Structures are given as C-alpha cells and as structure tokens.
Amino acid sequence: MIVKFYTEGCMPCYALTVLLDELMVDYDEVNIEKDMESAIDHRVRSVPTLLNTDTGARLVGFKDKETVEAWLNDNCY
C-alpha cells in the first residue's frame, strides 16, 4: 500500500497530490499534524513523503513526474 504523508498548507504536498491523481495512483493519506504517531512509527521526517508500507521504500520531497513514475515502477508495481 502507498501512503502519502503530508501537512495542510504544504504546497509541495499539494503538488504531489495533483501528480499522483494525474497518474491515477491508489494511495492513502496521513496528515502528520493530526496523526503524529503514524509519522513517528514510519520514521517520517519530512513532507511530502511517499511510503510503500509493504516494502519500506520511500520517496521524500516533491519530485518531477518522471522521478515519481520511476519510483512507482521500481517499488510498487
């Protein structure tokens, strides 16, 4: 499962949401301001962070479309 860790008002987080929706990625979201425990449990230190909970693979920070697609292909499909 892919989880996106974010905060409200974070423009890179918003941009990543738009990109993931454009790529039609199925993912869950965790607002770390409301669920800090989850962020701590998954060692999230920065937002946005994408995490594959099955493999532990993560992508930290906003990246361009090609980088996100490559990460998804390498770590999720």
PDB file of N, CA, C and O in Angstrom:
ATOM      1  N   MET A   1       0.839  -1.169   0.000  1.00  0.00           N
ATOM      2  CA  MET A   1       0.000   0.000   0.000  1.00  0.00           C
ATOM      3  C   MET A   1       0.893   1.243   0.000  1.00  0.00           C
ATOM      4  O   MET A   1       1.912   1.283   0.689  1.00  0.00           O
ATOM      5  N   ILE A   2       0.504   2.250  -0.773  1.00  0.00           N
ATOM      6  CA  ILE A   2       1.214   3.519  -0.838  1.00  0.00           C
ATOM      7  C   ILE A   2       0.534   4.493   0.118  1.00  0.00           C
ATOM      8  O   ILE A   2      -0.687   4.647   0.102  1.00  0.00           O
ATOM      9  N   VAL A   3       1.339   5.145   0.947  1.00  0.00           N
ATOM     10  CA  VAL A   3       0.828   6.153   1.874  1.00  0.00           C
ATOM     11  C   VAL A   3       1.572   7.453   1.615  1.00  0.00           C
ATOM     12  O   VAL A   3       2.799   7.479   1.526  1.00  0.00           O
ATOM     13  N   LYS A   4       0.807   8.525   1.496  1.00  0.00           N
ATOM     14  CA  LYS A   4       1.393   9.858   1.345  1.00  0.00           C
ATOM     15  C   LYS A   4       1.257  10.571   2.683  1.00  0.00           C
ATOM     16  O   LYS A   4       0.150  10.755   3.188  1.00  0.00           O
ATOM     17  N   PHE A   5       2.390  10.969   3.253  1.00  0.00           N
ATOM     18  CA  PHE A   5       2.407  11.750   4.486  1.00  0.00           C
ATOM     19  C   PHE A   5       2.503  13.218   4.084  1.00  0.00           C
ATOM     20  O   PHE A   5       3.329  13.585   3.248  1.00  0.00           O
ATOM     21  N   TYR A   6       1.656  14.057   4.682  1.00  0.00           N
ATOM     22  CA  TYR A   6       1.580  15.457   4.281  1.00  0.00           C
ATOM     23  C   TYR A   6       1.137  16.329   5.453  1.00  0.00           C
ATOM     24  O   TYR A   6       0.808  15.829   6.529  1.00  0.00           O
ATOM     25  N   THR A   7       1.134  17.640   5.223  1.00  0.00           N
ATOM     26  CA  THR A   7       0.520  18.595   6.129  1.00  0.00           C
ATOM     27  C   THR A   7      -0.351  19.526   5.302  1.00  0.00           C
ATOM     28  O   THR A   7      -0.102  19.735   4.114  1.00  0.00           O
ATOM     29  N   GLU A   8      -1.362  20.077   5.932  1.00  0.00           N
ATOM     30  CA  GLU A   8      -2.215  21.046   5.249  1.00  0.00           C
ATOM     31  C   GLU A   8      -1.421  22.317   5.004  1.00  0.00           C
ATOM     32  O   GLU A   8      -0.613  22.723   5.840  1.00  0.00           O
ATOM     33  N   GLY A   9      -1.649  22.936   3.874  1.00  0.00           N
ATOM     34  CA  GLY A   9      -0.955  24.176   3.545  1.00  0.00           C
ATOM     35  C   GLY A   9       0.427  23.971   2.961  1.00  0.00           C
ATOM     36  O   GLY A   9       1.099  24.944   2.619  1.00  0.00           O
ATOM     37  N   CYS A  10       0.863  22.740   2.840  1.00  0.00           N
ATOM     38  CA  CYS A  10       2.174  22.420   2.263  1.00  0.00           C
ATOM     39  C   CYS A  10       2.020  22.370   0.743  1.00  0.00           C
ATOM     40  O   CYS A  10       1.383  21.462   0.210  1.00  0.00           O
ATOM     41  N   MET A  11       2.597  23.337   0.055  1.00  0.00           N
ATOM     42  CA  MET A  11       2.444  23.386  -1.405  1.00  0.00           C
ATOM     43  C   MET A  11       3.114  22.207  -2.117  1.00  0.00           C
ATOM     44  O   MET A  11       2.535  21.691  -3.073  1.00  0.00           O
ATOM     45  N   PRO A  12       4.304  21.751  -1.702  1.00  0.00           N
ATOM     46  CA  PRO A  12       4.849  20.552  -2.337  1.00  0.00           C
ATOM     47  C   PRO A  12       3.946  19.332  -2.117  1.00  0.00           C
ATOM     48  O   PRO A  12       3.844  18.470  -2.990  1.00  0.00           O
ATOM     49  N   CYS A  13       3.296  19.259  -0.957  1.00  0.00           N
ATOM     50  CA  CYS A  13       2.364  18.152  -0.688  1.00  0.00           C
ATOM     51  C   CYS A  13       1.176  18.220  -1.645  1.00  0.00           C
ATOM     52  O   CYS A  13       0.747  17.203  -2.190  1.00  0.00           O
ATOM     53  N   TYR A  14       0.652  19.429  -1.840  1.00  0.00           N
ATOM     54  CA  TYR A  14      -0.467  19.620  -2.758  1.00  0.00           C
ATOM     55  C   TYR A  14      -0.059  19.256  -4.186  1.00  0.00           C
ATOM     56  O   TYR A  14      -0.804  18.585  -4.901  1.00  0.00           O
ATOM     57  N   ALA A  15       1.120  19.699  -4.591  1.00  0.00           N
ATOM     58  CA  ALA A  15       1.599  19.400  -5.945  1.00  0.00           C
ATOM     59  C   ALA A  15       1.762  17.894  -6.143  1.00  0.00           C
ATOM     60  O   ALA A  15       1.470  17.376  -7.221  1.00  0.00           O
ATOM     61  N   LEU A  16       2.224  17.191  -5.114  1.00  0.00           N
ATOM     62  CA  LEU A  16       2.354  15.741  -5.211  1.00  0.00           C
ATOM     63  C   LEU A  16       0.985  15.077  -5.320  1.00  0.00           C
ATOM     64  O   LEU A  16       0.825  14.106  -6.059  1.00  0.00           O
ATOM     65  N   THR A  17       0.005  15.587  -4.596  1.00  0.00           N
ATOM     66  CA  THR A  17      -1.358  15.059  -4.688  1.00  0.00           C
ATOM     67  C   THR A  17      -1.877  15.178  -6.111  1.00  0.00           C
ATOM     68  O   THR A  17      -2.440  14.227  -6.654  1.00  0.00           O
ATOM     69  N   VAL A  18      -1.688  16.345  -6.714  1.00  0.00           N
ATOM     70  CA  VAL A  18      -2.131  16.568  -8.095  1.00  0.00           C
ATOM     71  C   VAL A  18      -1.440  15.579  -9.024  1.00  0.00           C
ATOM     72  O   VAL A  18      -2.082  14.993  -9.896  1.00  0.00           O
ATOM     73  N   LEU A  19      -0.145  15.392  -8.845  1.00  0.00           N
ATOM     74  CA  LEU A  19       0.620  14.476  -9.682  1.00  0.00           C
ATOM     75  C   LEU A  19       0.153  13.033  -9.506  1.00  0.00           C
ATOM     76  O   LEU A  19      -0.033  12.323 -10.494  1.00  0.00           O
ATOM     77  N   LEU A  20      -0.038  12.592  -8.274  1.00  0.00           N
ATOM     78  CA  LEU A  20      -0.499  11.220  -8.019  1.00  0.00           C
ATOM     79  C   LEU A  20      -1.888  10.988  -8.613  1.00  0.00           C
ATOM     80  O   LEU A  20      -2.166   9.927  -9.172  1.00  0.00           O
ATOM     81  N   ASP A  21      -2.758  11.997  -8.485  1.00  0.00           N
ATOM     82  CA  ASP A  21      -4.098  11.873  -9.061  1.00  0.00           C
ATOM     83  C   ASP A  21      -4.026  11.815 -10.589  1.00  0.00           C
ATOM     84  O   ASP A  21      -4.765  11.062 -11.222  1.00  0.00           O
ATOM     85  N   GLU A  22      -3.134  12.613 -11.174  1.00  0.00           N
ATOM     86  CA  GLU A  22      -2.939  12.596 -12.627  1.00  0.00           C
ATOM     87  C   GLU A  22      -2.457  11.218 -13.089  1.00  0.00           C
ATOM     88  O   GLU A  22      -2.859  10.736 -14.148  1.00  0.00           O
ATOM     89  N   LEU A  23      -1.599  10.595 -12.290  1.00  0.00           N
ATOM     90  CA  LEU A  23      -1.074   9.269 -12.625  1.00  0.00           C
ATOM     91  C   LEU A  23      -2.026   8.142 -12.219  1.00  0.00           C
ATOM     92  O   LEU A  23      -1.741   6.967 -12.448  1.00  0.00           O
ATOM     93  N   MET A  24      -3.155   8.508 -11.618  1.00  0.00           N
ATOM     94  CA  MET A  24      -4.189   7.565 -11.168  1.00  0.00           C
ATOM     95  C   MET A  24      -3.628   6.524 -10.205  1.00  0.00           C
ATOM     96  O   MET A  24      -3.899   5.329 -10.330  1.00  0.00           O
ATOM     97  N   VAL A  25      -2.840   7.002  -9.242  1.00  0.00           N
ATOM     98  CA  VAL A  25      -2.244   6.142  -8.226  1.00  0.00           C
ATOM     99  C   VAL A  25      -3.238   5.984  -7.074  1.00  0.00           C
ATOM    100  O   VAL A  25      -3.821   6.961  -6.605  1.00  0.00           O
ATOM    101  N   ASP A  26      -3.417   4.759  -6.634  1.00  0.00           N
ATOM    102  CA  ASP A  26      -4.256   4.473  -5.467  1.00  0.00           C
ATOM    103  C   ASP A  26      -3.370   4.593  -4.231  1.00  0.00           C
ATOM    104  O   ASP A  26      -2.384   3.869  -4.102  1.00  0.00           O
ATOM    105  N   TYR A  27      -3.718   5.508  -3.317  1.00  0.00           N
ATOM    106  CA  TYR A  27      -2.894   5.735  -2.135  1.00  0.00           C
ATOM    107  C   TYR A  27      -3.745   6.199  -0.966  1.00  0.00           C
ATOM    108  O   TYR A  27      -4.847   6.717  -1.147  1.00  0.00           O
ATOM    109  N   ASP A  28      -3.219   6.006   0.229  1.00  0.00           N
ATOM    110  CA  ASP A  28      -3.828   6.543   1.440  1.00  0.00           C
ATOM    111  C   ASP A  28      -3.050   7.785   1.843  1.00  0.00           C
ATOM    112  O   ASP A  28      -1.920   7.992   1.400  1.00  0.00           O
ATOM    113  N   GLU A  29      -3.660   8.609   2.686  1.00  0.00           N
ATOM    114  CA  GLU A  29      -3.019   9.828   3.146  1.00  0.00           C
ATOM    115  C   GLU A  29      -2.970   9.864   4.665  1.00  0.00           C
ATOM    116  O   GLU A  29      -3.883   9.387   5.340  1.00  0.00           O
ATOM    117  N   VAL A  30      -1.899  10.434   5.192  1.00  0.00           N
ATOM    118  CA  VAL A  30      -1.785  10.673   6.630  1.00  0.00           C
ATOM    119  C   VAL A  30      -1.344  12.118   6.817  1.00  0.00           C
ATOM    120  O   VAL A  30      -0.256  12.511   6.396  1.00  0.00           O
ATOM    121  N   ASN A  31      -2.204  12.896   7.454  1.00  0.00           N
ATOM    122  CA  ASN A  31      -1.853  14.263   7.823  1.00  0.00           C
ATOM    123  C   ASN A  31      -1.077  14.170   9.129  1.00  0.00           C
ATOM    124  O   ASN A  31      -1.648  13.850  10.172  1.00  0.00           O
ATOM    125  N   ILE A  32       0.216  14.447   9.076  1.00  0.00           N
ATOM    126  CA  ILE A  32       1.044  14.231  10.267  1.00  0.00           C
ATOM    127  C   ILE A  32       0.720  15.215  11.382  1.00  0.00           C
ATOM    128  O   ILE A  32       1.098  14.978  12.529  1.00  0.00           O
ATOM    129  N   GLU A  33       0.036  16.302  11.082  1.00  0.00           N
ATOM    130  CA  GLU A  33      -0.382  17.224  12.141  1.00  0.00           C
ATOM    131  C   GLU A  33      -1.502  16.607  12.975  1.00  0.00           C
ATOM    132  O   GLU A  33      -1.664  16.939  14.149  1.00  0.00           O
ATOM    133  N   LYS A  34      -2.263  15.718  12.370  1.00  0.00           N
ATOM    134  CA  LYS A  34      -3.377  15.070  13.074  1.00  0.00           C
ATOM    135  C   LYS A  34      -3.028  13.666  13.546  1.00  0.00           C
ATOM    136  O   LYS A  34      -3.681  13.134  14.443  1.00  0.00           O
ATOM    137  N   ASP A  35      -2.005  13.063  12.950  1.00  0.00           N
ATOM    138  CA  ASP A  35      -1.609  11.695  13.304  1.00  0.00           C
ATOM    139  C   ASP A  35      -0.081  11.603  13.382  1.00  0.00           C
ATOM    140  O   ASP A  35       0.557  10.913  12.587  1.00  0.00           O
ATOM    141  N   MET A  36       0.474  12.302  14.341  1.00  0.00           N
ATOM    142  CA  MET A  36       1.922  12.330  14.508  1.00  0.00           C
ATOM    143  C   MET A  36       2.462  10.945  14.854  1.00  0.00           C
ATOM    144  O   MET A  36       3.583  10.604  14.475  1.00  0.00           O
ATOM    145  N   GLU A  37       1.675  10.150  15.569  1.00  0.00           N
ATOM    146  CA  GLU A  37       2.106   8.807  15.961  1.00  0.00           C
ATOM    147  C   GLU A  37       2.437   7.956  14.736  1.00  0.00           C
ATOM    148  O   GLU A  37       3.425   7.222  14.731  1.00  0.00           O
ATOM    149  N   SER A  38       1.613   8.058  13.710  1.00  0.00           N
ATOM    150  CA  SER A  38       1.860   7.306  12.475  1.00  0.00           C
ATOM    151  C   SER A  38       3.159   7.759  11.818  1.00  0.00           C
ATOM    152  O   SER A  38       3.942   6.940  11.337  1.00  0.00           O
ATOM    153  N   ALA A  39       3.375   9.062  11.805  1.00  0.00           N
ATOM    154  CA  ALA A  39       4.611   9.593  11.223  1.00  0.00           C
ATOM    155  C   ALA A  39       5.824   9.090  12.005  1.00  0.00           C
ATOM    156  O   ALA A  39       6.837   8.720  11.410  1.00  0.00           O
ATOM    157  N   ILE A  40       5.725   9.077  13.315  1.00  0.00           N
ATOM    158  CA  ILE A  40       6.825   8.592  14.149  1.00  0.00           C
ATOM    159  C   ILE A  40       7.054   7.106  13.909  1.00  0.00           C
ATOM    160  O   ILE A  40       8.194   6.668  13.754  1.00  0.00           O
ATOM    161  N   ASP A  41       5.980   6.335  13.879  1.00  0.00           N
ATOM    162  CA  ASP A  41       6.088   4.890  13.661  1.00  0.00           C
ATOM    163  C   ASP A  41       6.779   4.557  12.337  1.00  0.00           C
ATOM    164  O   ASP A  41       7.515   3.574  12.243  1.00  0.00           O
ATOM    165  N   HIS A  42       6.534   5.386  11.313  1.00  0.00           N
ATOM    166  CA  HIS A  42       7.103   5.141   9.981  1.00  0.00           C
ATOM    167  C   HIS A  42       8.358   5.971   9.715  1.00  0.00           C
ATOM    168  O   HIS A  42       8.853   6.017   8.589  1.00  0.00           O
ATOM    169  N   ARG A  43       8.868   6.626  10.761  1.00  0.00           N
ATOM    170  CA  ARG A  43      10.103   7.418  10.670  1.00  0.00           C
ATOM    171  C   ARG A  43      10.048   8.485   9.578  1.00  0.00           C
ATOM    172  O   ARG A  43      11.016   8.694   8.847  1.00  0.00           O
ATOM    173  N   VAL A  44       8.900   9.154   9.483  1.00  0.00           N
ATOM    174  CA  VAL A  44       8.745  10.238   8.514  1.00  0.00           C
ATOM    175  C   VAL A  44       9.331  11.506   9.135  1.00  0.00           C
ATOM    176  O   VAL A  44       8.922  11.931  10.215  1.00  0.00           O
ATOM    177  N   ARG A  45      10.289  12.097   8.434  1.00  0.00           N
ATOM    178  CA  ARG A  45      10.965  13.283   8.953  1.00  0.00           C
ATOM    179  C   ARG A  45      10.690  14.526   8.135  1.00  0.00           C
ATOM    180  O   ARG A  45      11.028  15.637   8.545  1.00  0.00           O
ATOM    181  N   SER A  46      10.073  14.339   6.972  1.00  0.00           N
ATOM    182  CA  SER A  46       9.840  15.458   6.075  1.00  0.00           C
ATOM    183  C   SER A  46       8.590  15.168   5.254  1.00  0.00           C
ATOM    184  O   SER A  46       8.253  14.010   5.009  1.00  0.00           O
ATOM    185  N   VAL A  47       7.914  16.215   4.838  1.00  0.00           N
ATOM    186  CA  VAL A  47       6.760  16.053   3.961  1.00  0.00           C
ATOM    187  C   VAL A  47       7.009  16.837   2.682  1.00  0.00           C
ATOM    188  O   VAL A  47       7.685  17.865   2.698  1.00  0.00           O
ATOM    189  N   PRO A  48       6.467  16.354   1.585  1.00  0.00           N
ATOM    190  CA  PRO A  48       5.729  15.095   1.480  1.00  0.00           C
ATOM    191  C   PRO A  48       6.668  13.891   1.467  1.00  0.00           C
ATOM    192  O   PRO A  48       7.813  13.969   1.023  1.00  0.00           O
ATOM    193  N   THR A  49       6.148  12.792   1.963  1.00  0.00           N
ATOM    194  CA  THR A  49       6.842  11.514   1.891  1.00  0.00           C
ATOM    195  C   THR A  49       5.866  10.472   1.364  1.00  0.00           C
ATOM    196  O   THR A  49       4.745  10.346   1.857  1.00  0.00           O
ATOM    197  N   LEU A  50       6.305   9.731   0.362  1.00  0.00           N
ATOM    198  CA  LEU A  50       5.554   8.568  -0.113  1.00  0.00           C
ATOM    199  C   LEU A  50       6.218   7.339   0.471  1.00  0.00           C
ATOM    200  O   LEU A  50       7.444   7.225   0.475  1.00  0.00           O
ATOM    201  N   LEU A  51       5.406   6.420   0.963  1.00  0.00           N
ATOM    202  CA  LEU A  51       5.927   5.208   1.563  1.00  0.00           C
ATOM    203  C   LEU A  51       5.160   4.005   1.034  1.00  0.00           C
ATOM    204  O   LEU A  51       3.929   3.991   1.020  1.00  0.00           O
ATOM    205  N   ASN A  52       5.903   3.005   0.602  1.00  0.00           N
ATOM    206  CA  ASN A  52       5.297   1.720   0.274  1.00  0.00           C
ATOM    207  C   ASN A  52       5.377   0.904   1.557  1.00  0.00           C
ATOM    208  O   ASN A  52       6.460   0.464   1.942  1.00  0.00           O
ATOM    209  N   THR A  53       4.255   0.697   2.217  1.00  0.00           N
ATOM    210  CA  THR A  53       4.256   0.014   3.515  1.00  0.00           C
ATOM    211  C   THR A  53       4.600  -1.457   3.399  1.00  0.00           C
ATOM    212  O   THR A  53       4.966  -2.079   4.396  1.00  0.00           O
ATOM    213  N   ASP A  54       4.494  -2.032   2.208  1.00  0.00           N
ATOM    214  CA  ASP A  54       4.827  -3.441   2.020  1.00  0.00           C
ATOM    215  C   ASP A  54       6.341  -3.668   1.942  1.00  0.00           C
ATOM    216  O   ASP A  54       6.854  -4.668   2.442  1.00  0.00           O
ATOM    217  N   THR A  55       7.050  -2.718   1.305  1.00  0.00           N
ATOM    218  CA  THR A  55       8.483  -2.902   1.077  1.00  0.00           C
ATOM    219  C   THR A  55       9.362  -1.955   1.890  1.00  0.00           C
ATOM    220  O   THR A  55      10.560  -2.192   2.044  1.00  0.00           O
ATOM    221  N   GLY A  56       8.765  -0.885   2.407  1.00  0.00           N
ATOM    222  CA  GLY A  56       9.533   0.112   3.135  1.00  0.00           C
ATOM    223  C   GLY A  56      10.171   1.164   2.243  1.00  0.00           C
ATOM    224  O   GLY A  56      10.819   2.085   2.739  1.00  0.00           O
ATOM    225  N   ALA A  57       9.994   1.038   0.929  1.00  0.00           N
ATOM    226  CA  ALA A  57      10.564   2.017   0.001  1.00  0.00           C
ATOM    227  C   ALA A  57       9.895   3.372   0.225  1.00  0.00           C
ATOM    228  O   ALA A  57       8.686   3.459   0.444  1.00  0.00           O
ATOM    229  N   ARG A  58      10.706   4.420   0.166  1.00  0.00           N
ATOM    230  CA  ARG A  58      10.147   5.754   0.369  1.00  0.00           C
ATOM    231  C   ARG A  58      10.727   6.744  -0.616  1.00  0.00           C
ATOM    232  O   ARG A  58      11.842   6.587  -1.111  1.00  0.00           O
ATOM    233  N   LEU A  59       9.935   7.772  -0.885  1.00  0.00           N
ATOM    234  CA  LEU A  59      10.334   8.885  -1.736  1.00  0.00           C
ATOM    235  C   LEU A  59      10.041  10.142  -0.935  1.00  0.00           C
ATOM    236  O   LEU A  59       8.889  10.416  -0.599  1.00  0.00           O
ATOM    237  N   VAL A  60      11.080  10.903  -0.629  1.00  0.00           N
ATOM    238  CA  VAL A  60      10.942  12.065   0.246  1.00  0.00           C
ATOM    239  C   VAL A  60      11.046  13.346  -0.565  1.00  0.00           C
ATOM    240  O   VAL A  60      11.962  13.513  -1.370  1.00  0.00           O
ATOM    241  N   GLY A  61      10.098  14.245  -0.344  1.00  0.00           N
ATOM    242  CA  GLY A  61      10.093  15.538  -1.021  1.00  0.00           C
ATOM    243  C   GLY A  61       9.357  15.469  -2.345  1.00  0.00           C
ATOM    244  O   GLY A  61       9.084  14.385  -2.862  1.00  0.00           O
ATOM    245  N   PHE A  62       9.042  16.625  -2.884  1.00  0.00           N
ATOM    246  CA  PHE A  62       8.378  16.672  -4.179  1.00  0.00           C
ATOM    247  C   PHE A  62       9.399  16.409  -5.267  1.00  0.00           C
ATOM    248  O   PHE A  62      10.490  16.979  -5.267  1.00  0.00           O
ATOM    249  N   LYS A  63       9.038  15.549  -6.184  1.00  0.00           N
ATOM    250  CA  LYS A  63       9.893  15.203  -7.323  1.00  0.00           C
ATOM    251  C   LYS A  63       9.101  15.419  -8.610  1.00  0.00           C
ATOM    252  O   LYS A  63       7.874  15.512  -8.588  1.00  0.00           O
ATOM    253  N   ASP A  64       9.814  15.498  -9.724  1.00  0.00           N
ATOM    254  CA  ASP A  64       9.140  15.661 -11.008  1.00  0.00           C
ATOM    255  C   ASP A  64       8.411  14.369 -11.392  1.00  0.00           C
ATOM    256  O   ASP A  64       8.626  13.309 -10.805  1.00  0.00           O
ATOM    257  N   LYS A  65       7.562  14.496 -12.375  1.00  0.00           N
ATOM    258  CA  LYS A  65       6.701  13.381 -12.793  1.00  0.00           C
ATOM    259  C   LYS A  65       7.508  12.143 -13.164  1.00  0.00           C
ATOM    260  O   LYS A  65       7.139  11.032 -12.785  1.00  0.00           O
ATOM    261  N   GLU A  66       8.598  12.319 -13.896  1.00  0.00           N
ATOM    262  CA  GLU A  66       9.396  11.177 -14.334  1.00  0.00           C
ATOM    263  C   GLU A  66      10.006  10.438 -13.135  1.00  0.00           C
ATOM    264  O   GLU A  66      10.062   9.209 -13.124  1.00  0.00           O
ATOM    265  N   THR A  67      10.454  11.180 -12.145  1.00  0.00           N
ATOM    266  CA  THR A  67      11.047  10.575 -10.951  1.00  0.00           C
ATOM    267  C   THR A  67      10.004   9.798 -10.160  1.00  0.00           C
ATOM    268  O   THR A  67      10.272   8.691  -9.692  1.00  0.00           O
ATOM    269  N   VAL A  68       8.818  10.376 -10.011  1.00  0.00           N
ATOM    270  CA  VAL A  68       7.734   9.699  -9.281  1.00  0.00           C
ATOM    271  C   VAL A  68       7.319   8.433 -10.022  1.00  0.00           C
ATOM    272  O   VAL A  68       7.137   7.383  -9.406  1.00  0.00           O
ATOM    273  N   GLU A  69       7.169   8.530 -11.345  1.00  0.00           N
ATOM    274  CA  GLU A  69       6.803   7.347 -12.137  1.00  0.00           C
ATOM    275  C   GLU A  69       7.855   6.251 -12.013  1.00  0.00           C
ATOM    276  O   GLU A  69       7.516   5.076 -11.869  1.00  0.00           O
ATOM    277  N   ALA A  70       9.121   6.630 -12.068  1.00  0.00           N
ATOM    278  CA  ALA A  70      10.198   5.644 -11.944  1.00  0.00           C
ATOM    279  C   ALA A  70      10.173   4.990 -10.558  1.00  0.00           C
ATOM    280  O   ALA A  70      10.350   3.778 -10.443  1.00  0.00           O
ATOM    281  N   TRP A  71       9.954   5.793  -9.502  1.00  0.00           N
ATOM    282  CA  TRP A  71       9.880   5.251  -8.151  1.00  0.00           C
ATOM    283  C   TRP A  71       8.707   4.282  -8.026  1.00  0.00           C
ATOM    284  O   TRP A  71       8.844   3.206  -7.445  1.00  0.00           O
ATOM    285  N   LEU A  72       7.562   4.662  -8.568  1.00  0.00           N
ATOM    286  CA  LEU A  72       6.386   3.782  -8.527  1.00  0.00           C
ATOM    287  C   LEU A  72       6.674   2.487  -9.269  1.00  0.00           C
ATOM    288  O   LEU A  72       6.365   1.407  -8.766  1.00  0.00           O
ATOM    289  N   ASN A  73       7.265   2.578 -10.464  1.00  0.00           N
ATOM    290  CA  ASN A  73       7.561   1.367 -11.244  1.00  0.00           C
ATOM    291  C   ASN A  73       8.572   0.479 -10.538  1.00  0.00           C
ATOM    292  O   ASN A  73       8.441  -0.745 -10.562  1.00  0.00           O
ATOM    293  N   ASP A  74       9.572   1.074  -9.913  1.00  0.00           N
ATOM    294  CA  ASP A  74      10.609   0.293  -9.250  1.00  0.00           C
ATOM    295  C   ASP A  74      10.161  -0.314  -7.914  1.00  0.00           C
ATOM    296  O   ASP A  74      10.655  -1.367  -7.512  1.00  0.00           O
ATOM    297  N   ASN A  75       9.230   0.352  -7.234  1.00  0.00           N
ATOM    298  CA  ASN A  75       8.918  -0.013  -5.866  1.00  0.00           C
ATOM    299  C   ASN A  75       7.486  -0.446  -5.602  1.00  0.00           C
ATOM    300  O   ASN A  75       7.162  -0.874  -4.495  1.00  0.00           O
ATOM    301  N   CYS A  76       6.639  -0.341  -6.595  1.00  0.00           N
ATOM    302  CA  CYS A  76       5.226  -0.585  -6.292  1.00  0.00           C
ATOM    303  C   CYS A  76       4.513  -1.519  -7.260  1.00  0.00           C
ATOM    304  O   CYS A  76       3.495  -2.110  -6.903  1.00  0.00           O
ATOM    305  N   TYR A  77       5.021  -1.663  -8.466  1.00  0.00           N
ATOM    306  CA  TYR A  77       4.283  -2.463  -9.440  1.00  0.00           C
ATOM    307  C   TYR A  77       5.049  -3.706  -9.813  1.00  0.00           C
ATOM    308  O   TYR A  77       4.577  -4.502 -10.625  1.00  0.00           O
TER     309      TYR A  77
END
